[in-house]
Amino acid sequence: MIRTILASAAVCLLATAASANPFDAAYGNTVTQVFPDGKTFTIYVNQDGTWEQRGPDGVTKGTFAWKTATNVCFTQVSPAPKDPSQATNCNEIKGEHKVGDSWTETLPNNAGSIKMSITAGR
C-alpha cells in the first residue's frame, strides 16, 4: 500500500509554474489523499529531503532524492519495509498544483482514482 500511496504522491506533488523545485508548493503545507474506500492519508514533504505520511495504519517516514529535474525517488525508512526491495519508489512529477488546489488522480493500473488537495500549513 505504501508504494501506491507514494507513487500517487510523487505523481501529484506539486509544482507552481515559476518554481525551480516541483515540491516548493508542498513544503510547509499539507497534502491530503482520499482513496475510493474512504481511507485518508496526510503527507508532509520537507525541504531537508524527508517526508512523513499519516494514515489509518499509522505513521511512515522516509527520505526523497531527485534523480533528474522531474524524477524523484522516495525511500521509506520508518518503519522499515519487510521486503527491502519495496523501500524505494521512483516517479516522474507531473502537474502544476498550488496551495488551495483540489484535483483527482488515477491510481496505477487503473485501480480507481483518489482525491488530492493541498492546504496551507500543517
C-alpha positions in Angstrom: 0.0 0.0 0.0 2.8 2.4 0.8 4.2 2.1 -2.7 0.8 3.0 -4.2 0.4 6.0 -1.9 3.9 7.3 -2.5 3.5 6.7 -6.3 0.4 8.8 -6.2 2.0 11.4 -4.1 5.0 11.6 -6.4 2.9 11.9 -9.5 0.8 14.6 -8.0 3.1 16.6 -5.8 3.1 19.8 -6.6 4.6 22.5 -8.7 4.0 26.1 -9.5 4.8 27.4 -12.9 7.6 29.6 -11.6 9.1 27.1 -9.2 12.6 25.8 -9.6 11.7 22.8 -7.4 8.5 20.9 -8.1 7.9 20.4 -4.4 8.0 24.1 -3.5 4.2 24.3 -3.0 4.3 21.3 -0.7 7.0 22.5 1.7 5.4 23.6 5.0 1.9 22.6 3.8 -0.4 19.6 3.9 -1.1 17.2 1.0 -4.2 15.1 1.6 -5.3 12.0 -0.4 -8.7 10.4 -0.1 -9.0 6.9 -1.6 -12.1 5.3 -3.1 -12.6 3.3 0.1 -12.6 6.5 2.2 -9.1 6.0 3.7 -7.4 9.4 4.1 -3.7 10.0 4.1 -1.9 13.2 5.1 1.6 13.8 3.7 4.2 16.3 4.7 7.1 17.0 2.4 10.1 18.8 3.9 12.9 20.8 2.3 15.5 18.7 4.1 14.6 15.8 1.9 12.4 14.0 4.3 8.7 13.1 4.2 6.1 11.9 6.7 2.8 10.2 5.9 -0.1 9.7 8.4 -2.9 7.3 7.7 -5.2 4.7 9.1 -2.3 2.3 9.6 -0.1 4.8 11.4 2.9 7.0 10.5 5.5 6.2 7.9 8.6 8.3 7.3 11.4 8.4 4.8 13.6 10.4 2.5 13.4 11.6 -1.1 16.1 12.5 -3.6 15.8 13.9 -7.1 17.2 11.8 -9.9 16.5 14.5 -12.6 14.6 17.7 -12.6 11.3 15.8 -12.8 12.0 12.4 -11.4 12.1 11.8 -7.6 12.7 8.7 -5.5 11.0 8.2 -2.2 12.6 5.7 0.3 10.6 4.5 3.3 12.8 4.2 6.4 10.4 4.0 9.3 9.1 1.5 9.8 11.4 -0.3 7.6 9.6 -2.4 4.9 9.6 -6.1 5.5 10.8 -6.5 1.9 13.8 -4.1 1.4 13.2 -4.1 -2.4 9.9 -2.3 -1.7 11.6 0.6 0.2 12.2 2.9 -2.7 9.8 4.0 -5.4 10.7 6.5 -8.1 8.3 8.6 -10.2 8.0 11.4 -12.6 6.4 14.6 -11.3 3.5 15.9 -13.3 1.2 18.8 -12.9 1.3 22.3 -11.6 -0.7 22.5 -8.4 -0.6 25.1 -5.8 -1.8 25.7 -2.2 -5.6 25.6 -2.3 -5.9 23.3 -5.2 -8.0 20.1 -5.2 -8.0 17.5 -8.0 -8.5 13.9 -8.9 -5.7 11.5 -9.9 -5.9 8.0 -11.4 -4.2 5.3 -9.5 -1.6 3.0 -11.2 -3.1 0.2 -13.3 -6.5 2.0 -13.4 -7.2 0.9 -9.8 -9.6 3.8 -9.3 -9.0 7.4 -8.5 -8.1 9.4 -5.5 -9.0 13.0 -4.4 -6.0 15.1 -3.8 -5.7 18.5 -2.2 -3.0 20.8 -0.8 -3.8 23.2 2.1 -1.7 25.9 3.7 0.1 25.0 6.9 0.4 21.8 8.8 
